Amino acid sequence: MPNHSIAFPPRVSLAQLPTPMHRLDRISRRMGVEIFIKRDDLTGMELSGNKIRKLEFVLARAREKGCDTVITCGGAQSNHARATAVAAARLGLKSLLFLRTDDPQNPPPVSGNILLDRMVGAQIEWITPDAYRDRDSLMAEAADSLMGRNQNAYVIPEGASDAVGAWGYVHAFEELARDIAALGPGKNDSTTIIHATGSGGTCAGLLIGAALLDSDHRVATVNVCDDRDYFTEVIGGICNRFFEHYPEQPPENLMDRLEIVDGYVGRGYGLSRPEELELICRIAREEGIFPDPVYTGKAFYGMMKELEKDPRRFGERIVFIHTGGLFGLFPKSEDIAAVLSRI
Ligand SMILES: *Cc1c(COP(=O)(O)O)cnc(C)c1O
């Protein structure tokens, strides 16, 4: 691995790091390509998933600013909102969550992530998808109104996907580069790192990490909502803001490294097709691993479809990042049970 060293900003240690990485033996054999899995679903139990890596840096910033409350937002079953609420409880902070639902008068049942949000005492404000479009101003107003009551709130954007949160996956990229180096020389030293994108911060962090370490590894991402153009802009924007606060110039052609695998949004964000749920169940049987329905299941499905068309699509070696989301399986238990009776 090249001998670059990155100067990281302050970080609160909350995740169980480093996470393990291991080979998916049966799927690799079946697909004829080496596929490893980076277990970021094991960053913790209640804190599990990719969001806690970003929150380690974001909450360090909130603490520096002397905040007593954190405010964030997400879908009803948001993994990010849950990780934020739990991490806040760990640090003795209050949390306020703006969660999206079609009918705020009839919020979804208290299950999965919502149950955990409630149990750690998060205050939940249910808002319509329309109101959610103005989430940033809603959260800013809430912070102002707390200020009037002598509380000091820190606003974390959707997915903690900003220039501070991106540090979490710069840090993770360094870890991944070490994991990959420890595999020894492969058929080809370059490895493709594949993961799901929902708000872009994970992907931006990986891209920046790859560039700062001058790594040969490719970064490919499967978007689970919107499309390639949208995420090229969102991820590019996070990278630009990152380098506004970074002492060095952005690496040239940073965005050329980005590969967005579009075409696997399916029925839309948070909605599953039977074939996606089927793949999740097959992976559980074959490898004892549980992809989630909203992110990793769709990304894995996209990766498998691409490999069926061309087994060398991502080169000789793949590392798939399992970014978590286990609690999202439970609210879909009926749909999953229906699939189980067929396969
Ligand atoms: C949020 C999330 C992602 C997507 O990460 P972004 O940084 O928001 O793009 C992927 N997987 C899971 C399980 C998530 O909760």
Residues whose N, C-alpha, C, O or C-beta is under 5 A from the ligand:
A	BS01	LIG	G49 N79 H80 G159 A196 T197 G198 S199 G200 G201 T202 C203 Y295 T296 T323 G324 G325
